[in-house]
Amino acid sequence: MTQATLDSLIGSTVIDANGEKIGKVKQIYIDNENGSPTWVAVSTGMFSSDSLVPLAGAQHQRDKEALRVQVSKERVKSAPHLDQDGRISREAETELFSHYGIDPRRAGWDTYGRQHIRPGPDEPMTHGRDDALIRSEERLEVGTERETVGRARLRKYVVEEDQTINVPTRHEEVRVEREPITDPGRVGRTDLGEDEREVTLHADRVTVDKEAVPVERVRLAVDDVEDQQTVSENVRKEYIDTEGVPTEQRRPGPRDQR
């Protein structure tokens, strides 16, 4: 990391993980052992002394002249403040690590927001995540959306059909009845000549009329029916091969199954 890169941080606006403004960068502190930037002194305007903010995991947004850190503004407000002489003692740094919950071995920083790891007594020097690979895979995200698949309607129309109904009827018929006269005296005197009698006959006549009457009510009802549909799609997965690693520590991949 060049000195010009570090100088560009001076005066940058420091924002916390939630996007809240903390203050302005006034000074940068370099680790004496590995030369990695570890702390920035930030002028917050809350106290006469500056607040120390960890650079571990921070990201420098040059286009916005901003430095996004991974701690909250409230945590910075409650942190131990820098002494008037501008120096960070070993005890003060230990207290700061404890306050921010930072592993002292992972307190370094570069411009990409990566942590520089400070080696322990039995560990070789490594550089943050430069030696790590991120394995990714695609996952199916399945959902449903409502769409129109058809329409239903009721339509009434008229058809003609023949109906045959048997209707009972009555009619009158003439029947001749003859009765012999045994006692002419009781009938009385009669004139000989022509004569006639008339009888009126009656009959039922079938009449037809039509009347529209309601016989049924029909409506459309919609039922929600659940069913199952199977979705198949190809997804990609990344696998990481290892070399020079003990067999018991390796995780088999597709190539190992061939």
Secondary structure, 3 states (H helix, E strand, C coil): CCHHHHHCCCCCEEECCCCCEEEEEEEEEECCCCCCEEEEEEECCCCCCCEEEECCCCEEEHHHCEEECCCCHHHHHCCCECCCCCCCCHHHHHHHHHHHCCCHHHCCCCCCCCCCCCCCCCCCCCCCCCCCCCCCECCCCCCCCCCCCCCCCCCCCCCCCCCCCCCCCCECCCCCCCCCCCCHHHHCCCCCCCCCCCCCCCECCCCCCCCCCCCCCCCCCCCCCCCCCCCCCCCCECCCCCCCCCHHHCCCCHHHHC
